[in-house]
């Protein structure tokens, strides 16, 4: 039975200390894969192209971080907010230079 709710934790692993069972299992899986690389490659080659792609896709999830999907409108709003903060914090001379540059670019577009 665990400790009663509301009582402070006094023992066990300290925060950040790896769990021995988890690290042992990870090491076992790592060794299993390393020891069977040739067989895994043979099995992978024996799969149909679609199955191979699914397998590779699943492996990629363990290697590459997942990207958060951001819709265009959310991204535009975030960029406008960042621009507003920059304008609020920047000295007036810089804001004036940026404004002049934007006006110049717009005039060049209109004049072709």
CNS distance restraints for C-alpha pairs under 8 A (distance, minus, plus):
assign (resid   3 and name CA) (resid   7 and name CA) 6.95 0.50 0.50
assign (resid   3 and name CA) (resid   9 and name CA) 7.89 0.50 0.50
assign (resid  13 and name CA) (resid  17 and name CA) 6.10 0.50 0.50
assign (resid  13 and name CA) (resid  19 and name CA) 7.94 0.50 0.50
assign (resid  18 and name CA) (resid  22 and name CA) 7.59 0.50 0.50
assign (resid  18 and name CA) (resid  23 and name CA) 6.84 0.50 0.50
assign (resid  19 and name CA) (resid  23 and name CA) 6.17 0.50 0.50
assign (resid  20 and name CA) (resid  24 and name CA) 5.93 0.50 0.50
assign (resid  21 and name CA) (resid  25 and name CA) 6.06 0.50 0.50
assign (resid  22 and name CA) (resid  26 and name CA) 6.12 0.50 0.50
assign (resid  23 and name CA) (resid  27 and name CA) 6.12 0.50 0.50
assign (resid  24 and name CA) (resid  28 and name CA) 6.23 0.50 0.50
assign (resid  25 and name CA) (resid  29 and name CA) 6.22 0.50 0.50
assign (resid  26 and name CA) (resid  30 and name CA) 6.04 0.50 0.50
assign (resid  27 and name CA) (resid  31 and name CA) 6.14 0.50 0.50
assign (resid  28 and name CA) (resid  32 and name CA) 6.06 0.50 0.50
assign (resid  29 and name CA) (resid  33 and name CA) 6.17 0.50 0.50
assign (resid  30 and name CA) (resid  34 and name CA) 6.17 0.50 0.50
assign (resid  31 and name CA) (resid  35 and name CA) 5.89 0.50 0.50
assign (resid  32 and name CA) (resid  36 and name CA) 6.23 0.50 0.50
assign (resid  33 and name CA) (resid  37 and name CA) 5.90 0.50 0.50
assign (resid  33 and name CA) (resid  40 and name CA) 7.95 0.50 0.50
assign (resid  36 and name CA) (resid  40 and name CA) 6.14 0.50 0.50
assign (resid  37 and name CA) (resid  41 and name CA) 6.18 0.50 0.50
assign (resid  38 and name CA) (resid  42 and name CA) 6.26 0.50 0.50
assign (resid  39 and name CA) (resid  43 and name CA) 6.07 0.50 0.50
assign (resid  40 and name CA) (resid  44 and name CA) 6.02 0.50 0.50
assign (resid  41 and name CA) (resid  45 and name CA) 6.18 0.50 0.50
assign (resid  42 and name CA) (resid  46 and name CA) 6.31 0.50 0.50
assign (resid  43 and name CA) (resid  47 and name CA) 6.63 0.50 0.50
assign (resid  44 and name CA) (resid  52 and name CA) 6.27 0.50 0.50
assign (resid  45 and name CA) (resid  52 and name CA) 7.64 0.50 0.50
assign (resid  47 and name CA) (resid  51 and name CA) 5.88 0.50 0.50
assign (resid  47 and name CA) (resid  52 and name CA) 5.74 0.50 0.50
assign (resid  48 and name CA) (resid  52 and name CA) 6.13 0.50 0.50
assign (resid  49 and name CA) (resid  53 and name CA) 6.25 0.50 0.50
assign (resid  50 and name CA) (resid  54 and name CA) 6.36 0.50 0.50
assign (resid  51 and name CA) (resid  55 and name CA) 6.21 0.50 0.50
assign (resid  52 and name CA) (resid  56 and name CA) 6.20 0.50 0.50
assign (resid  53 and name CA) (resid  57 and name CA) 5.97 0.50 0.50
assign (resid  54 and name CA) (resid  58 and name CA) 6.21 0.50 0.50
assign (resid  55 and name CA) (resid  59 and name CA) 6.37 0.50 0.50
assign (resid  56 and name CA) (resid  60 and name CA) 6.14 0.50 0.50
assign (resid  57 and name CA) (resid  61 and name CA) 6.71 0.50 0.50
assign (resid  58 and name CA) (resid  62 and name CA) 7.37 0.50 0.50
assign (resid  59 and name CA) (resid  63 and name CA) 6.86 0.50 0.50
assign (resid  60 and name CA) (resid  64 and name CA) 5.79 0.50 0.50
assign (resid  61 and name CA) (resid  65 and name CA) 7.00 0.50 0.50
assign (resid  61 and name CA) (resid  66 and name CA) 7.13 0.50 0.50
assign (resid  70 and name CA) (resid  74 and name CA) 6.46 0.50 0.50
assign (resid  70 and name CA) (resid  75 and name CA) 6.52 0.50 0.50
assign (resid  71 and name CA) (resid  75 and name CA) 6.43 0.50 0.50
assign (resid  72 and name CA) (resid  76 and name CA) 6.13 0.50 0.50
assign (resid  73 and name CA) (resid  77 and name CA) 6.16 0.50 0.50
assign (resid  74 and name CA) (resid  78 and name CA) 6.19 0.50 0.50
assign (resid  75 and name CA) (resid  79 and name CA) 6.23 0.50 0.50
assign (resid  76 and name CA) (resid  80 and name CA) 6.18 0.50 0.50
assign (resid  77 and name CA) (resid  81 and name CA) 6.22 0.50 0.50
assign (resid  78 and name CA) (resid  82 and name CA) 6.23 0.50 0.50
assign (resid  79 and name CA) (resid  83 and name CA) 6.10 0.50 0.50
assign (resid  80 and name CA) (resid  84 and name CA) 6.08 0.50 0.50
assign (resid  81 and name CA) (resid  85 and name CA) 6.25 0.50 0.50
assign (resid  82 and name CA) (resid  86 and name CA) 6.20 0.50 0.50
assign (resid  83 and name CA) (resid  87 and name CA) 6.11 0.50 0.50
assign (resid  84 and name CA) (resid  88 and name CA) 6.08 0.50 0.50
assign (resid  85 and name CA) (resid  89 and name CA) 6.10 0.50 0.50
assign (resid  86 and name CA) (resid  90 and name CA) 5.75 0.50 0.50
assign (resid  87 and name CA) (resid  95 and name CA) 6.35 0.50 0.50
assign (resid  90 and name CA) (resid  94 and name CA) 6.50 0.50 0.50
assign (resid  90 and name CA) (resid  95 and name CA) 6.63 0.50 0.50
assign (resid  91 and name CA) (resid  95 and name CA) 6.63 0.50 0.50
assign (resid  92 and name CA) (resid  96 and name CA) 6.05 0.50 0.50
assign (resid  93 and name CA) (resid  97 and name CA) 6.26 0.50 0.50
assign (resid  94 and name CA) (resid  98 and name CA) 6.20 0.50 0.50
assign (resid  95 and name CA) (resid  99 and name CA) 6.10 0.50 0.50
assign (resid  96 and name CA) (resid 100 and name CA) 6.09 0.50 0.50
assign (resid  97 and name CA) (resid 101 and name CA) 6.16 0.50 0.50
assign (resid  98 and name CA) (resid 102 and name CA) 6.22 0.50 0.50
assign (resid  99 and name CA) (resid 103 and name CA) 6.23 0.50 0.50
assign (resid 100 and name CA) (resid 104 and name CA) 6.15 0.50 0.50
assign (resid 101 and name CA) (resid 105 and name CA) 6.20 0.50 0.50
assign (resid 102 and name CA) (resid 106 and name CA) 6.21 0.50 0.50
assign (resid 103 and name CA) (resid 107 and name CA) 6.17 0.50 0.50
assign (resid 104 and name CA) (resid 108 and name CA) 6.21 0.50 0.50
assign (resid 105 and name CA) (resid 109 and name CA) 6.27 0.50 0.50
assign (resid 106 and name CA) (resid 110 and name CA) 6.25 0.50 0.50
assign (resid 107 and name CA) (resid 111 and name CA) 6.14 0.50 0.50
assign (resid 108 and name CA) (resid 112 and name CA) 5.99 0.50 0.50
